[in-house]
Amino acid sequence: MMQILNKSKGFYFTFTIALVLSLFVMSSSVSAATYTSTDKEVYQKGETIYISGNSDTYPPGAQLKLEVIKGDPYLGEYVTETVVYTDANGDFEGSIKTDSSWDTSNDYIIKIWFYPTGDFLNVSNTFTVQ
């Protein structure tokens, strides 16, 4: 009887570990499947930032919000945003024009959100404004 219980415990332990690992892999693949980048690393005030990326997380025509954040990607200050749509391949493009109010002493980053639900997808490379 004890052998059966020990085997049963081992099975449930192994099953639980496998389940946790598969959930981790699935959840990490969402943010890895969506990315974006800017056309340059440094912009002058008044220049337009051209943004491109890809998301295979959602179907074609998915609405994404590209949000510019000054400083830390999670605690930084909101600057502006634009909404873009994925094409048949999951590609998207957008642009945001800088102006004289952009701070030259901080880095900026673009956060990507699935607009209808507010799901956070990923962040872009860092860029600066001079």
N, CA, C and O atoms as a printed pandas DataFrame, in Angstrom:
     atom_number atom_name residue_name chain_id  residue_number  x_coord  y_coord  z_coord
0              1         N          MET        A               1    0.822   -1.193    0.000
1              2        CA          MET        A               1    0.000    0.000    0.000
2              3         C          MET        A               1    0.870    1.264    0.000
3              4         O          MET        A               1    0.565    2.219   -0.714
4              5         N          MET        A               2    1.937    1.277    0.784
5              6        CA          MET        A               2    2.820    2.440    0.843
6              7         C          MET        A               2    3.504    2.684   -0.497
7              8         O          MET        A               2    3.720    3.833   -0.885
8              9         N          GLN        A               3    3.851    1.599   -1.213
9             10        CA          GLN        A               3    4.483    1.754   -2.528
10            11         C          GLN        A               3    3.549    2.476   -3.488
11            12         O          GLN        A               3    3.988    3.339   -4.248
12            13         N          ILE        A               4    2.289    2.137   -3.462
13            14        CA          ILE        A               4    1.302    2.774   -4.346
14            15         C          ILE        A               4    1.185    4.250   -4.008
15            16         O          ILE        A               4    1.151    5.090   -4.908
16            17         N          LEU        A               5    1.125    4.581   -2.713
17            18        CA          LEU        A               5    1.041    5.987   -2.307
18            19         C          LEU        A               5    2.288    6.757   -2.710
19            20         O          LEU        A               5    2.179    7.885   -3.189
20            21         N          ASN        A               6    3.478    6.173   -2.526
21            22        CA          ASN        A               6    4.718    6.848   -2.906
22            23         C          ASN        A               6    4.782    7.073   -4.415
23            24         O          ASN        A               6    5.216    8.136   -4.860
24            25         N          LYS        A               7    4.358    6.091   -5.206
25            26        CA          LYS        A               7    4.331    6.255   -6.660
26            27         C          LYS        A               7    3.342    7.335   -7.053
27            28         O          LYS        A               7    3.593    8.135   -7.955
28            29         N          SER        A               8    2.213    7.343   -6.361
29            30        CA          SER        A               8    1.188    8.340   -6.649
30            31         C          SER        A               8    1.706    9.747   -6.345
31            32         O          SER        A               8    1.476   10.670   -7.127
32            33         N          LYS        A               9    2.398    9.920   -5.224
33            34        CA          LYS        A               9    2.971   11.217   -4.864
34            35         C          LYS        A               9    4.009   11.653   -5.895
35            36         O          LYS        A               9    4.063   12.818   -6.287
36            37         N          GLY        A              10    4.838   10.690   -6.328
37            38        CA          GLY        A              10    5.858   10.994   -7.333
38            39         C          GLY        A              10    5.243   11.429   -8.646
39            40         O          GLY        A              10    5.733   12.356   -9.290
40            41         N          PHE        A              11    4.171   10.762   -9.045
41            42        CA          PHE        A              11    3.479   11.138  -10.288
42            43         C          PHE        A              11    2.934   12.556  -10.187
43            44         O          PHE        A              11    3.133   13.363  -11.095
44            45         N          TYR        A              12    2.246   12.867   -9.089
45            46        CA          TYR        A              12    1.667   14.194   -8.934
46            47         C          TYR        A              12    2.738   15.279   -8.841
47            48         O          TYR        A              12    2.560   16.380   -9.364
48            49         N          PHE        A              13    3.838   14.971   -8.184
49            50        CA          PHE        A              13    4.941   15.920   -8.113
50            51         C          PHE        A              13    5.499   16.193   -9.503
51            52         O          PHE        A              13    5.680   17.350   -9.881
52            53         N          THR        A              14    5.774   15.135  -10.269
53            54        CA          THR        A              14    6.300   15.276  -11.629
54            55         C          THR        A              14    5.307   16.021  -12.506
55            56         O          THR        A              14    5.698   16.901  -13.273
56            57         N          PHE        A              15    4.026   15.681  -12.403
57            58        CA          PHE        A              15    2.983   16.353  -13.187
58            59         C          PHE        A              15    2.935   17.835  -12.848
59            60         O          PHE        A              15    2.848   18.666  -13.752
60            61         N          THR        A              16    2.991   18.184  -11.571
61            62        CA          THR        A              16    2.945   19.588  -11.145
62            63         C          THR        A              16    4.140   20.362  -11.684
63            64         O          THR        A              16    3.976   21.481  -12.172
64            65         N          ILE        A              17    5.326   19.796  -11.609
65            66        CA          ILE        A              17    6.528   20.458  -12.124
66            67         C          ILE        A              17    6.402   20.676  -13.636
67            68         O          ILE        A              17    6.719   21.755  -14.138
68            69         N          ALA        A              18    5.944   19.660  -14.352
69            70        CA          ALA        A              18    5.777   19.781  -15.806
70            71         C          ALA        A              18    4.755   20.857  -16.147
71            72         O          ALA        A              18    4.955   21.619  -17.092
72            73         N          LEU        A              19    3.671   20.928  -15.396
73            74        CA          LEU        A              19    2.645   21.941  -15.636
74            75         C          LEU        A              19    3.187   23.347  -15.403
75            76         O          LEU        A              19    2.964   24.244  -16.217
76            77         N          VAL        A              20    3.893   23.537  -14.303
77            78        CA          VAL        A              20    4.464   24.852  -13.994
78            79         C          VAL        A              20    5.457   25.275  -15.078
79            80         O          VAL        A              20    5.432   26.422  -15.523
80            81         N          LEU        A              21    6.313   24.376  -15.499
81            82        CA          LEU        A              21    7.291   24.704  -16.546
82            83         C          LEU        A              21    6.613   25.038  -17.862
83            84         O          LEU        A              21    7.030   25.973  -18.546
84            85         N          SER        A              22    5.578   24.296  -18.232
85            86        CA          SER        A              22    4.894   24.587  -19.496
86            87         C          SER        A              22    4.182   25.932  -19.441
87            88         O          SER        A              22    4.151   26.648  -20.442
88            89         N          LEU        A              23    3.605   26.294  -18.290
89            90        CA          LEU        A              23    2.972   27.604  -18.151
90            91         C          LEU        A              23    4.001   28.720  -18.244
91            92         O          LEU        A              23    3.732   29.764  -18.839
92            93         N          PHE        A              24    5.185   28.508  -17.658
93            94        CA          PHE        A              24    6.244   29.502  -17.745
94            95         C          PHE        A              24    6.680   29.711  -19.190
95            96         O          PHE        A              24    6.839   30.849  -19.631
96            97         N          VAL        A              25    6.872   28.636  -19.919
97            98        CA          VAL        A              25    7.296   28.731  -21.319
98            99         C          VAL        A              25    6.231   29.436  -22.143
99           100         O          VAL        A              25    6.555   30.287  -22.971
100          101         N          MET        A              26    4.960   29.092  -21.929
101          102        CA          MET        A              26    3.880   29.721  -22.696
102          103         C          MET        A              26    3.771   31.202  -22.370
103          104         O          MET        A              26    3.584   32.009  -23.281
104          105         N          SER        A              27    3.879   31.587  -21.111
105          106        CA          SER        A              27    3.738   32.996  -20.754
106          107         C          SER        A              27    4.929   33.810  -21.228
107          108         O          SER        A              27    4.757   34.968  -21.608
108          109         N          SER        A              28    6.124   33.253  -21.218
109          110        CA          SER        A              28    7.286   34.011  -21.672
110          111         C          SER        A              28    7.303   34.141  -23.183
111          112         O          SER        A              28    7.919   35.070  -23.706
112          113         N          SER        A              29    6.647   33.242  -23.902
113          114        CA          SER        A              29    6.638   33.335  -25.353
114          115         C          SER        A              29    5.774   34.475  -25.843
115          116         O          SER        A              29    5.983   34.954  -26.957
116          117         N          VAL        A              30    4.802   34.935  -25.051
117          118        CA          VAL        A              30    3.955   36.048  -25.483
118          119         C          VAL        A              30    4.790   37.299  -25.675
119          120         O          VAL        A              30    4.720   37.932  -26.728
120          121         N          SER        A              31    5.585   37.669  -24.666
121          122        CA          SER        A              31    6.361   38.893  -24.801
122          123         C          SER        A              31    7.500   38.740  -25.800
123          124         O          SER        A              31    7.903   39.723  -26.421
124          125         N          ALA        A              32    8.024   37.535  -25.971
125          126        CA          ALA        A              32    9.094   37.324  -26.939
126          127         C          ALA        A              32    8.565   37.348  -28.359
127          128         O          ALA        A              32    9.335   37.568  -29.294
128          129         N          ALA        A              33    7.267   37.127  -28.548
129          130        CA          ALA        A              33    6.672   37.069  -29.871
130          131         C          ALA        A              33    6.281   38.444  -30.391
131          132         O          ALA        A              33    5.862   38.560  -31.543
132          133         N          THR        A              34    6.404   39.479  -29.587
133          134        CA          THR        A              34    6.078   40.839  -30.008
134          135         C          THR        A              34    7.282   41.723  -29.728
135          136         O          THR        A              34    7.787   41.770  -28.606
136          137         N          TYR        A              35    7.731   42.418  -30.757
137          138        CA          TYR        A              35    8.875   43.301  -30.561
138          139         C          TYR        A              35    8.698   44.552  -31.414
139          140         O          TYR        A              35    7.892   44.582  -32.344
140          141         N          THR        A              36    9.455   45.563  -31.082
141          142        CA          THR        A              36    9.459   46.802  -31.858
142          143         C          THR        A              36   10.823   47.457  -31.746
143          144         O          THR        A              36   11.580   47.203  -30.809
144          145         N          SER        A              37   11.118   48.298  -32.713
145          146        CA          SER        A              37   12.358   49.060  -32.669
146          147         C          SER        A              37   12.137   50.401  -33.353
147          148         O          SER        A              37   11.180   50.584  -34.105
148          149         N          THR        A              38   13.026   51.315  -33.081
149          150        CA          THR        A              38   12.978   52.639  -33.711
150          151         C          THR        A              38   14.025   52.698  -34.821
151          152         O          THR        A              38   14.963   51.902  -34.846
152          153         N          ASP        A              39   13.854   53.644  -35.731
153          154        CA          ASP        A              39   14.769   53.735  -36.872
154          155         C          ASP        A              39   16.132   54.308  -36.506
155          156         O          ASP        A              39   17.094   54.140  -37.254
156          157         N          LYS        A              40   16.224   54.983  -35.360
157          158        CA          LYS        A              40   17.496   55.545  -34.909
158          159         C          LYS        A              40   17.603   55.418  -33.394
159          160         O          LYS        A              40   16.626   55.102  -32.715
160          161         N          GLU        A              41   18.793   55.668  -32.879
161          162        CA          GLU        A              41   18.996   55.654  -31.433
162          163         C          GLU        A              41   18.981   57.055  -30.833
163          164         O          GLU        A              41   18.740   57.220  -29.637
164          165         N          VAL        A              42   19.241   58.075  -31.675
165          166        CA          VAL        A              42   19.288   59.463  -31.211
166          167         C          VAL        A              42   18.482   60.330  -32.171
167          168         O          VAL        A              42   18.644   60.233  -33.387
168          169         N          TYR        A              43   17.603   61.187  -31.617
169          170        CA          TYR        A              43   16.767   62.094  -32.403
170          171         C          TYR        A              43   17.006   63.525  -31.961
171          172         O          TYR        A              43   17.329   63.783  -30.802
172          173         N          GLN        A              44   16.845   64.440  -32.882
173          174        CA          GLN        A              44   16.859   65.858  -32.565
174          175         C          GLN        A              44   15.422   66.274  -32.247
175          176         O          GLN        A              44   14.479   65.691  -32.782
176          177         N          LYS        A              45   15.249   67.264  -31.391
177          178        CA          LYS        A              45   13.903   67.765  -31.108
178          179         C          LYS        A              45   13.257   68.199  -32.423
179          180         O          LYS        A              45   13.885   68.882  -33.232
180          181         N          GLY        A              46   12.023   67.806  -32.628
181          182        CA          GLY        A              46   11.305   68.124  -33.855
182          183         C          GLY        A              46   11.335   67.000  -34.884
183          184         O          GLY        A              46   10.566   67.023  -35.846
184          185         N          GLU        A              47   12.215   66.016  -34.692
185          186        CA          GLU        A              47   12.275   64.878  -35.622
186          187         C          GLU        A              47   11.136   63.893  -35.346
187          188         O          GLU        A              47   10.542   63.878  -34.268
188          189         N          THR        A              48   10.858   63.083  -36.348
189          190        CA          THR        A              48    9.853   62.037  -36.225
190          191         C          THR        A              48   10.531   60.704  -35.928
191          192         O          THR        A              48   11.516   60.337  -36.568
192          193         N          ILE        A              49    9.994   59.998  -34.962
193          194        CA          ILE        A              49   10.478   58.668  -34.607
194          195         C          ILE        A              49    9.659   57.669  -35.422
195          196         O          ILE        A              49    8.435   57.613  -35.303
196          197         N          TYR        A              50   10.339   56.889  -36.244
197          198        CA          TYR        A              50    9.657   55.850  -37.013
198          199         C          TYR        A              50    9.824   54.528  -36.281
199          200         O          TYR        A              50   10.937   54.120  -35.948
200          201         N          ILE        A              51    8.704   53.871  -36.037
201          202        CA          ILE        A              51    8.655   52.666  -35.224
202          203         C          ILE        A              51    8.153   51.516  -36.089
203          204         O          ILE        A              51    7.180   51.662  -36.828
204          205         N          SER        A              52    8.818   50.385  -35.992
205          206        CA          SER        A              52    8.338   49.196  -36.701
206          207         C          SER        A              52    8.484   47.990  -35.789
207          208         O          SER        A              52    9.268   48.007  -34.840
208          209         N          GLY        A              53    7.727   46.948  -36.083
209          210        CA          GLY        A              53    7.806   45.755  -35.262
210          211         C          GLY        A              53    6.970   44.632  -35.823
211          212         O          GLY        A              53    6.461   44.701  -36.941
212          213         N          ASN        A              54    6.841   43.590  -35.011
213          214        CA          ASN        A              54    6.088   42.421  -35.415
214          215         C          ASN        A              54    5.465   41.779  -34.182
215          216         O          ASN        A              54    6.051   41.770  -33.099
216          217         N          SER        A              55    4.272   41.248  -34.370
217          218        CA          SER        A              55    3.609   40.493  -33.311
218          219         C          SER        A              55    2.906   39.301  -33.931
219          220         O          SER        A              55    1.997   39.462  -34.745
220          221         N          ASP        A              56    3.326   38.107  -33.545
221          222        CA          ASP        A              56    2.604   36.924  -33.996
222          223         C          ASP        A              56    1.709   36.388  -32.879
223          224         O          ASP        A              56    1.232   35.254  -32.934
224          225         N          THR        A              57    1.494   37.220  -31.873
225          226        CA          THR        A              57    0.676   36.844  -30.737
226          227         C          THR        A              57   -0.817   36.927  -31.052
227          228         O          THR        A              57   -1.603   36.128  -30.544
228          229         N          TYR        A              58   -1.206   37.880  -31.881
229          230        CA          TYR        A              58   -2.605   38.127  -32.181
230          231         C          TYR        A              58   -2.836   38.040  -33.689
231          232         O          TYR        A              58   -1.876   38.090  -34.458
232          233         N          PRO        A              59   -4.082   37.912  -34.123
233          234        CA          PRO        A              59   -4.366   37.782  -35.554
234          235         C          PRO        A              59   -4.111   39.083  -36.312
235          236         O          PRO        A              59   -3.995   40.144  -35.699
236          237         N          PRO        A              60   -4.022   39.009  -37.654
237          238        CA          PRO        A              60   -3.866   40.229  -38.468
238          239         C          PRO        A              60   -4.964   41.240  -38.135
239          240         O          PRO        A              60   -6.109   40.877  -37.866
240          241         N          GLY        A              61   -4.585   42.504  -38.160
241          242        CA          GLY        A              61   -5.532   43.566  -37.830
242          243         C          GLY        A              61   -5.603   43.872  -36.347
243          244         O          GLY        A              61   -6.425   44.684  -35.923
244          245         N          ALA        A              62   -4.750   43.232  -35.544
245          246        CA          ALA        A              62   -4.748   43.481  -34.100
246          247         C          ALA        A              62   -4.349   44.928  -33.833
247          248         O          ALA        A              62   -3.466   45.473  -34.496
248          249         N          GLN        A              63   -4.998   45.531  -32.873
249          250        CA          GLN        A              63   -4.748   46.924  -32.510
250          251         C          GLN        A              63   -3.738   46.958  -31.360
251          252         O          GLN        A              63   -3.977   46.386  -30.297
252          253         N          LEU        A              64   -2.606   47.637  -31.585
253          254        CA          LEU        A              64   -1.563   47.762  -30.578
254          255         C          LEU        A              64   -1.377   49.223  -30.216
255          256         O          LEU        A              64   -1.460   50.096  -31.080
256          257         N          LYS        A              65   -1.126   49.494  -28.947
257          258        CA          LYS        A              65   -0.811   50.855  -28.498
258          259         C          LYS        A              65    0.687   50.921  -28.258
259          260         O          LYS        A              65    1.237   50.105  -27.518
260          261         N          LEU        A              66    1.353   51.896  -28.885
261          262        CA          LEU        A              66    2.773   52.146  -28.676
262          263         C          LEU        A              66    2.879   53.385  -27.796
263          264         O          LEU        A              66    2.543   54.490  -28.223
264          265         N          GLU        A              67    3.337   53.199  -26.592
265          266        CA          GLU        A              67    3.361   54.252  -25.582
266          267         C          GLU        A              67    4.797   54.667  -25.299
267          268         O          GLU        A              67    5.619   53.824  -24.940
268          269         N          VAL        A              68    5.111   55.940  -25.453
269          270        CA          VAL        A              68    6.455   56.444  -25.172
270          271         C          VAL        A              68    6.549   56.799  -23.690
271          272         O          VAL        A              68    5.718   57.529  -23.150
272          273         N          ILE        A              69    7.587   56.258  -23.050
273          274        CA          ILE        A              69    7.839   56.473  -21.628
274          275         C          ILE        A              69    9.223   57.089  -21.467
275          276         O          ILE        A              69   10.181   56.643  -22.097
276          277         N          LYS        A              70    9.328   58.106  -20.631
277          278        CA          LYS        A              70   10.609   58.742  -20.325
278          279         C          LYS        A              70   11.169   58.111  -19.067
279          280         O          LYS        A              70   10.498   58.050  -18.037
280          281         N          GLY        A              71   12.424   57.634  -19.159
281          282        CA          GLY        A              71   13.066   57.035  -17.990
282          283         C          GLY        A              71   12.786   55.542  -17.903
283          284         O          GLY        A              71   12.734   54.848  -18.918
284          285         N          ASP        A              72   12.609   55.065  -16.695
285          286        CA          ASP        A              72   12.395   53.645  -16.430
286          287         C          ASP        A              72   11.145   53.129  -17.154
287          288         O          ASP        A              72   10.099   53.777  -17.104
288          289         N          PRO        A              73   11.235   51.981  -17.822
289          290        CA          PRO        A              73   10.082   51.463  -18.565
290          291         C          PRO        A              73    8.867   51.153  -17.693
291          292         O          PRO        A              73    7.741   51.144  -18.191
292          293         N          TYR        A              74    9.076   50.898  -16.400
293          294        CA          TYR        A              74    7.957   50.527  -15.537
294          295         C          TYR        A              74    7.530   51.646  -14.596
295          296         O          TYR        A              74    6.378   51.688  -14.165
296          297         N          LEU        A              75    8.442   52.546  -14.276
297          298        CA          LEU        A              75    8.119   53.626  -13.341
298          299         C          LEU        A              75    8.257   55.006  -13.984
299          300         O          LEU        A              75    8.026   56.026  -13.335
300          301         N          GLY        A              76    8.638   55.030  -15.270
301          302        CA          GLY        A              76    8.897   56.297  -15.934
302          303         C          GLY        A              76    7.642   57.096  -16.228
303          304         O          GLY        A              76    6.520   56.651  -15.985
304          305         N          GLU        A              77    7.865   58.283  -16.755
305          306        CA          GLU        A              77    6.793   59.236  -17.035
306          307         C          GLU        A              77    6.226   59.029  -18.445
307          308         O          GLU        A              77    6.973   58.937  -19.419
308          309         N          TYR        A              78    4.908   58.960  -18.533
309          310        CA          TYR        A              78    4.212   58.851  -19.816
310          311         C          TYR        A              78    4.459   60.120  -20.628
311          312         O          TYR        A              78    4.393   61.223  -20.085
312          313         N          VAL        A              79    4.746   59.974  -21.933
313          314        CA          VAL        A              79    4.974   61.121  -22.798
314          315         C          VAL        A              79    3.868   61.238  -23.845
315          316         O          VAL        A              79    3.200   62.268  -23.929
316          317         N          THR        A              80    3.675   60.198  -24.634
317          318        CA          THR        A              80    2.655   60.203  -25.682
318          319         C          THR        A              80    2.426   58.775  -26.159
319          320         O          THR        A              80    3.085   57.847  -25.689
320          321         N          GLU        A              81    1.505   58.599  -27.081
321          322        CA          GLU        A              81    1.220   57.266  -27.616
322          323         C          GLU        A              81    0.661   57.369  -29.023
323          324         O          GLU        A              81    0.238   58.435  -29.471
324          325         N          THR        A              82    0.670   56.242  -29.702
325          326        CA          THR        A              82    0.015   56.107  -30.994
326          327         C          THR        A              82   -0.549   54.700  -31.084
327          328         O          THR        A              82   -0.066   53.788  -30.412
328          329         N          VAL        A              83   -1.560   54.524  -31.906
329          330        CA          VAL        A              83   -2.171   53.212  -32.099
330          331         C          VAL        A              83   -1.844   52.737  -33.507
331          332         O          VAL        A              83   -1.934   53.500  -34.469
332          333         N          VAL        A              84   -1.460   51.460  -33.618
333          334        CA          VAL        A              84   -1.124   50.858  -34.909
334          335         C          VAL        A              84   -1.881   49.539  -35.047
335          336         O          VAL        A              84   -2.436   49.024  -34.076
336          337         N          TYR        A              85   -1.896   49.005  -36.260
337          338        CA          TYR        A              85   -2.568   47.732  -36.529
338          339         C          TYR        A              85   -1.585   46.792  -37.217
339          340         O          TYR        A              85   -0.782   47.217  -38.047
340          341         N          THR        A              86   -1.656   45.510  -36.864
341          342        CA          THR        A              86   -0.797   44.526  -37.511
342          343         C          THR        A              86   -1.355   44.173  -38.887
343          344         O          THR        A              86   -2.568   44.170  -39.096
344          345         N          ASP        A              87   -0.449   43.873  -39.825
345          346        CA          ASP        A              87   -0.881   43.437  -41.155
346          347         C          ASP        A              87   -0.995   41.912  -41.178
347          348         O          ASP        A              87   -0.945   41.267  -40.131
348          349         N          ALA        A              88   -1.147   41.350  -42.356
349          350        CA          ALA        A              88   -1.336   39.900  -42.502
350          351         C          ALA        A              88   -0.153   39.090  -41.970
351          352         O          ALA        A              88   -0.317   37.932  -41.585
352          353         N          ASN        A              89    1.033   39.693  -41.949
353          354        CA          ASN        A              89    2.236   39.012  -41.438
354          355         C          ASN        A              89    2.521   39.322  -39.978
355          356         O          ASN        A              89    3.492   38.813  -39.417
356          357         N          GLY        A              90    1.688   40.152  -39.353
357          358        CA          GLY        A              90    1.919   40.563  -37.972
358          359         C          GLY        A              90    2.804   41.787  -37.852
359          360         O          GLY        A              90    3.089   42.234  -36.741
360          361         N          ASP        A              91    3.251   42.347  -38.988
361          362        CA          ASP        A              91    4.098   43.548  -38.972
362          363         C          ASP        A              91    3.255   44.793  -38.676
363          364         O          ASP        A              91    2.066   44.845  -38.993
364          365         N          PHE        A              92    3.886   45.780  -38.070
365          366        CA          PHE        A              92    3.218   47.064  -37.841
366          367         C          PHE        A              92    4.232   48.193  -37.934
367          368         O          PHE        A              92    5.429   47.993  -37.727
368          369         N          GLU        A              93    3.732   49.379  -38.247
369          370        CA          GLU        A              93    4.560   50.587  -38.332
370          371         C          GLU        A              93    3.787   51.762  -37.754
371          372         O          GLU        A              93    2.559   51.813  -37.821
372          373         N          GLY        A              94    4.522   52.692  -37.193
373          374        CA          GLY        A              94    3.924   53.906  -36.663
374          375         C          GLY        A              94    4.973   54.990  -36.575
375          376         O          GLY        A              94    6.158   54.751  -36.810
376          377         N          SER        A              95    4.527   56.179  -36.235
377          378        CA          SER        A              95    5.472   57.288  -36.070
378          379         C          SER        A              95    4.958   58.233  -34.992
379          380         O          SER        A              95    3.757   58.361  -34.757
380          381         N          ILE        A              96    5.917   58.888  -34.346
381          382        CA          ILE        A              96    5.622   59.879  -33.318
382          383         C          ILE        A              96    6.587   61.032  -33.506
383          384         O          ILE        A              96    7.798   60.829  -33.598
384          385         N          LYS        A              97    6.056   62.236  -33.564
385          386        CA          LYS        A              97    6.899   63.415  -33.754
386          387         C          LYS        A              97    7.314   63.981  -32.399
387          388         O          LYS        A              97    6.481   64.186  -31.515
388          389         N          THR        A              98    8.611   64.231  -32.250
389          390        CA          THR        A              98    9.111   64.869  -31.028
390          391         C          THR        A              98    8.879   66.376  -31.138
391          392         O          THR        A              98    8.648   66.896  -32.229
392          393         N          ASP        A              99    8.943   67.062  -30.016
393          394        CA          ASP        A              99    8.845   68.522  -30.034
394          395         C          ASP        A              99    9.771   69.101  -28.969
395          396         O          ASP        A              99   10.538   68.366  -28.346
396          397         N          SER        A             100    9.704   70.393  -28.760
397          398        CA          SER        A             100   10.641   71.064  -27.855
398          399         C          SER        A             100   10.457   70.671  -26.392
399          400         O          SER        A             100   11.335   70.947  -25.575
400          401         N          SER        A             101    9.350   70.039  -26.043
401          402        CA          SER        A             101    9.120   69.676  -24.644
402          403         C          SER        A             101    9.823   68.373  -24.236
403          404         O          SER        A             101    9.863   68.046  -23.050
404          405         N          TRP        A             102   10.371   67.636  -25.188
405          406        CA          TRP        A             102   11.021   66.369  -24.859
406          407         C          TRP        A             102   12.326   66.642  -24.116
407          408         O          TRP        A             102   13.118   67.489  -24.530
408          409         N          ASP        A             103   12.542   65.932  -23.036
409          410        CA          ASP        A             103   13.683   66.105  -22.139
410          411         C          ASP        A             103   14.935   65.458  -22.740
411          412         O          ASP        A             103   14.908   64.296  -23.146
412          413         N          THR        A             104   16.022   66.215  -22.791
413          414        CA          THR        A             104   17.264   65.682  -23.356
414          415         C          THR        A             104   18.129   64.955  -22.315
415          416         O          THR        A             104   19.152   64.370  -22.669
416          417         N          SER        A             105   17.738   64.986  -21.069
417          418        CA          SER        A             105   18.562   64.360  -20.030
418          419         C          SER        A             105   18.090   62.943  -19.669
419          420         O          SER        A             105   18.623   62.336  -18.740
420          421         N          ASN        A             106   17.117   62.422  -20.379
421          422        CA          ASN        A             106   16.589   61.093  -20.079
422          423         C          ASN        A             106   16.559   60.214  -21.321
423          424         O          ASN        A             106   16.547   60.705  -22.450
424          425         N          ASP        A             107   16.547   58.926  -21.092
425          426        CA          ASP        A             107   16.306   57.960  -22.161
426          427         C          ASP        A             107   14.805   57.762  -22.301
427          428         O          ASP        A             107   14.045   58.002  -21.363
428          429         N          TYR        A             108   14.392   57.326  -23.468
429          430        CA          TYR        A             108   12.996   57.014  -23.746
430          431         C          TYR        A             108   12.893   55.562  -24.183
431          432         O          TYR        A             108   13.864   54.967  -24.651
432          433         N          ILE        A             109   11.711   55.011  -24.022
433          434        CA          ILE        A             109   11.443   53.635  -24.438
434          435         C          ILE        A             109    9.992   53.561  -24.898
435          436         O          ILE        A             109    9.159   54.364  -24.477
436          437         N          ILE        A             110    9.696   52.601  -25.757
437          438        CA          ILE        A             110    8.324   52.414  -26.222
438          439         C          ILE        A             110    7.796   51.113  -25.630
439          440         O          ILE        A             110    8.396   50.049  -25.788
440          441         N          LYS        A             111    6.670   51.221  -24.950
441          442        CA          LYS        A             111    5.996   50.041  -24.407
442          443         C          LYS        A             111    4.887   49.644  -25.378
443          444         O          LYS        A             111    4.187   50.503  -25.916
444          445         N          ILE        A             112    4.732   48.350  -25.598
445          446        CA          ILE        A             112    3.718   47.851  -26.526
446          447         C          ILE        A             112    2.597   47.187  -25.710
447          448         O          ILE        A             112    2.844   46.363  -24.830
448          449         N          TRP        A             113    1.373   47.574  -26.033
449          450        CA          TRP        A             113    0.194   47.026  -25.360
450          451         C          TRP        A             113   -0.775   46.496  -26.413
451          452         O          TRP        A             113   -0.911   47.088  -27.483
452          453         N          PHE        A             114   -1.449   45.383  -26.117
453          454        CA          PHE        A             114   -2.572   44.943  -26.938
454          455         C          PHE        A             114   -3.727   45.830  -26.529
455          456         O          PHE        A             114   -4.262   45.698  -25.428
456          457         N          TYR        A             115   -4.117   46.742  -27.422
457          458        CA          TYR        A             115   -4.999   47.842  -27.057
458          459         C          TYR        A             115   -6.357   47.415  -26.491
459          460         O          TYR        A             115   -6.771   47.962  -25.469
460          461         N          PRO        A             116   -7.068   46.462  -27.107
461          462        CA          PRO        A             116   -8.411   46.154  -26.584
462          463         C          PRO        A             116   -8.436   45.646  -25.147
463          464         O          PRO        A             116   -9.363   45.966  -24.403
464          465         N          THR        A             117   -7.440   44.860  -24.738
465          466        CA          THR        A             117   -7.473   44.275  -23.392
466          467         C          THR        A             117   -6.511   44.943  -22.422
467          468         O          THR        A             117   -6.650   44.780  -21.210
468          469         N          GLY        A             118   -5.540   45.688  -22.930
469          470        CA          GLY        A             118   -4.542   46.288  -22.062
470          471         C          GLY        A             118   -3.427   45.337  -21.681
471          472         O          GLY        A             118   -2.662   45.628  -20.762
472          473         N          ASP        A             119   -3.313   44.194  -22.370
473          474        CA          ASP        A             119   -2.225   43.257  -22.090
474          475         C          ASP        A             119   -0.890   43.884  -22.469
475          476         O          ASP        A             119   -0.728   44.372  -23.587
476          477         N          PHE        A             120    0.068   43.873  -21.541
477          478        CA          PHE        A             120    1.407   44.376  -21.796
478          479         C          PHE        A             120    2.173   43.329  -22.592
479          480         O          PHE        A             120    2.196   42.160  -22.207
480          481         N          LEU        A             121    2.805   43.730  -23.706
481          482        CA          LEU        A             121    3.486   42.776  -24.568
482          483         C          LEU        A             121    5.001   42.852  -24.504
483          484         O          LEU        A             121    5.656   41.814  -24.410
484          485         N          ASN        A             122    5.583   44.050  -24.554
485          486        CA          ASN        A             122    7.044   44.138  -24.577
486          487         C          ASN        A             122    7.461   45.609  -24.557
487          488         O          ASN        A             122    6.617   46.505  -24.523
488          489         N          VAL        A             123    8.778   45.844  -24.579
489          490        CA          VAL        A             123    9.323   47.202  -24.676
490          491         C          VAL        A             123   10.316   47.262  -25.810
491          492         O          VAL        A             123   10.867   46.239  -26.220
492          493         N          SER        A             124   10.549   48.468  -26.324
493          494        CA          SER        A             124   11.490   48.662  -27.436
494          495         C          SER        A             124   12.897   48.895  -26.908
495          496         O          SER        A             124   13.159   48.868  -25.706
496          497         N          ASN        A             125   13.785   49.125  -27.864
497          498        CA          ASN        A             125   15.123   49.577  -27.525
498          499         C          ASN        A             125   15.035   50.992  -26.944
499          500         O          ASN        A             125   14.038   51.687  -27.136
500          501         N          THR        A             126   16.064   51.401  -26.249
501          502        CA          THR        A             126   16.139   52.748  -25.675
502          503         C          THR        A             126   16.610   53.745  -26.732
503          504         O          THR        A             126   17.465   53.425  -27.558
504          505         N          PHE        A             127   16.055   54.943  -26.703
505          506        CA          PHE        A             127   16.524   56.015  -27.585
506          507         C          PHE        A             127   16.552   57.322  -26.800
507          508         O          PHE        A             127   15.951   57.428  -25.731
508          509         N          THR        A             128   17.258   58.319  -27.342
509          510        CA          THR        A             128   17.387   59.603  -26.686
510          511         C          THR        A             128   16.995   60.724  -27.646
511          512         O          THR        A             128   16.916   60.531  -28.860
512          513         N          VAL        A             129   16.751   61.901  -27.066
513          514        CA          VAL        A             129   16.436   63.106  -27.837
514          515         C          VAL        A             129   17.427   64.172  -27.424
515          516         O          VAL        A             129   17.661   64.383  -26.234
516          517         N          GLN        A             130   18.013   64.851  -28.409
517          518        CA          GLN        A             130   18.990   65.913  -28.117
518          519         C          GLN        A             130   18.419   67.272  -28.428
519          520         O          GLN        A             130   19.097   68.283  -28.245
